[in-house]
Amino acid sequence: MAARHLRAITQLLVSELVTNAIRYAEGPVTLRLICEDMLVCEVADSSLALPRLWDGAGDDERGHGLQIVSRLSHRWGSRHTPTGKVVWCEQQIPHPGPEGTLSRVRWDLGDG
């Protein structure tokens, strides 16, 4: 998977998770990206309700976000926290050449 493809998929996954948090929770929403063996996207909010994957009808505006997350991420899930919940997803990341390390990869999630 090329870095450009990873960036586009990450932007879409972040958009879906943050949109769900804003739509269904009150209060602050926190986004955290962690790059280790996988690229982990975590979105925290104050709602105690864990999301569930359901199949929305083709013309239904609801129900597609987690389907997208499920299909485009390596895996996803959610967990309760003392102040609400975290919904997360993981992506496999491309490894740079044999001389590079993950810490040397530039993760620019901006435009371009």
Contacts in CASP RR format, 6 or more apart in sequence:
PFRMAT RR
TARGET T0000
AUTHOR 0000-0000-0000
METHOD contacts of the structure
MODEL  1
MAARHLRAITQLLVSELVTNAIRYAEGPVTLRLICEDMLVCEVADSSLAL
PRLWDGAGDDERGHGLQIVSRLSHRWGSRHTPTGKVVWCEQQIPHPGPEG
TLSRVRWDLGDG
1 92 0 8 1.000
1 93 0 8 1.000
1 94 0 8 1.000
2 94 0 8 1.000
3 94 0 8 1.000
3 105 0 8 1.000
6 39 0 8 1.000
6 91 0 8 1.000
6 93 0 8 1.000
6 94 0 8 1.000
7 107 0 8 1.000
7 108 0 8 1.000
7 109 0 8 1.000
7 110 0 8 1.000
9 72 0 8 1.000
9 91 0 8 1.000
10 33 0 8 1.000
10 39 0 8 1.000
10 41 0 8 1.000
10 91 0 8 1.000
10 109 0 8 1.000
11 109 0 8 1.000
11 110 0 8 1.000
12 68 0 8 1.000
12 72 0 8 1.000
13 41 0 8 1.000
13 68 0 8 1.000
13 69 0 8 1.000
13 72 0 8 1.000
13 73 0 8 1.000
13 89 0 8 1.000
13 91 0 8 1.000
14 31 0 8 1.000
14 33 0 8 1.000
14 41 0 8 1.000
14 43 0 8 1.000
14 109 0 8 1.000
16 65 0 8 1.000
16 66 0 8 1.000
16 68 0 8 1.000
16 69 0 8 1.000
17 31 0 8 1.000
17 41 0 8 1.000
17 43 0 8 1.000
17 69 0 8 1.000
17 87 0 8 1.000
17 89 0 8 1.000
18 29 0 8 1.000
18 31 0 8 1.000
18 43 0 8 1.000
19 65 0 8 1.000
20 43 0 8 1.000
20 51 0 8 1.000
20 65 0 8 1.000
20 66 0 8 1.000
20 87 0 8 1.000
21 29 0 8 1.000
21 43 0 8 1.000
21 44 0 8 1.000
21 45 0 8 1.000
21 47 0 8 1.000
21 87 0 8 1.000
22 29 0 8 1.000
24 45 0 8 1.000
24 47 0 8 1.000
24 49 0 8 1.000
24 51 0 8 1.000
25 45 0 8 1.000
25 46 0 8 1.000
25 47 0 8 1.000
26 46 0 8 1.000
26 47 0 8 1.000
27 45 0 8 1.000
27 46 0 8 1.000
28 45 0 8 1.000
28 46 0 8 1.000
29 43 0 8 1.000
29 44 0 8 1.000
29 45 0 8 1.000
30 42 0 8 1.000
30 43 0 8 1.000
30 44 0 8 1.000
30 45 0 8 1.000
31 41 0 8 1.000
31 42 0 8 1.000
31 43 0 8 1.000
32 40 0 8 1.000
32 41 0 8 1.000
32 42 0 8 1.000
32 43 0 8 1.000
32 44 0 8 1.000
33 39 0 8 1.000
33 40 0 8 1.000
33 41 0 8 1.000
33 42 0 8 1.000
33 107 0 8 1.000
33 109 0 8 1.000
34 40 0 8 1.000
34 42 0 8 1.000
35 93 0 8 1.000
35 102 0 8 1.000
35 105 0 8 1.000
35 107 0 8 1.000
36 102 0 8 1.000
37 93 0 8 1.000
37 102 0 8 1.000
38 74 0 8 1.000
38 90 0 8 1.000
38 91 0 8 1.000
38 92 0 8 1.000
38 93 0 8 1.000
39 90 0 8 1.000
39 91 0 8 1.000
39 92 0 8 1.000
39 93 0 8 1.000
39 107 0 8 1.000
40 88 0 8 1.000
40 89 0 8 1.000
40 90 0 8 1.000
41 88 0 8 1.000
41 89 0 8 1.000
41 90 0 8 1.000
41 91 0 8 1.000
42 86 0 8 1.000
42 87 0 8 1.000
42 88 0 8 1.000
43 86 0 8 1.000
43 87 0 8 1.000
43 88 0 8 1.000
44 81 0 8 1.000
44 83 0 8 1.000
44 84 0 8 1.000
44 85 0 8 1.000
44 86 0 8 1.000
45 84 0 8 1.000
45 85 0 8 1.000
46 83 0 8 1.000
46 84 0 8 1.000
47 84 0 8 1.000
47 85 0 8 1.000
48 80 0 8 1.000
48 84 0 8 1.000
48 85 0 8 1.000
49 85 0 8 1.000
50 78 0 8 1.000
50 79 0 8 1.000
50 80 0 8 1.000
50 85 0 8 1.000
51 66 0 8 1.000
51 78 0 8 1.000
51 87 0 8 1.000
52 66 0 8 1.000
53 66 0 8 1.000
53 67 0 8 1.000
53 70 0 8 1.000
54 63 0 8 1.000
54 66 0 8 1.000
55 63 0 8 1.000
55 67 0 8 1.000
56 62 0 8 1.000
56 63 0 8 1.000
56 64 0 8 1.000
56 67 0 8 1.000
66 76 0 8 1.000
69 76 0 8 1.000
69 89 0 8 1.000
70 76 0 8 1.000
72 91 0 8 1.000
73 89 0 8 1.000
73 90 0 8 1.000
73 91 0 8 1.000
74 89 0 8 1.000
74 90 0 8 1.000
74 91 0 8 1.000
74 92 0 8 1.000
75 89 0 8 1.000
75 90 0 8 1.000
76 87 0 8 1.000
76 88 0 8 1.000
76 89 0 8 1.000
76 90 0 8 1.000
77 87 0 8 1.000
77 88 0 8 1.000
77 89 0 8 1.000
78 85 0 8 1.000
78 86 0 8 1.000
78 87 0 8 1.000
78 88 0 8 1.000
79 85 0 8 1.000
79 86 0 8 1.000
79 88 0 8 1.000
93 102 0 8 1.000
93 105 0 8 1.000
94 105 0 8 1.000
95 102 0 8 1.000
96 102 0 8 1.000
96 104 0 8 1.000
96 105 0 8 1.000
END
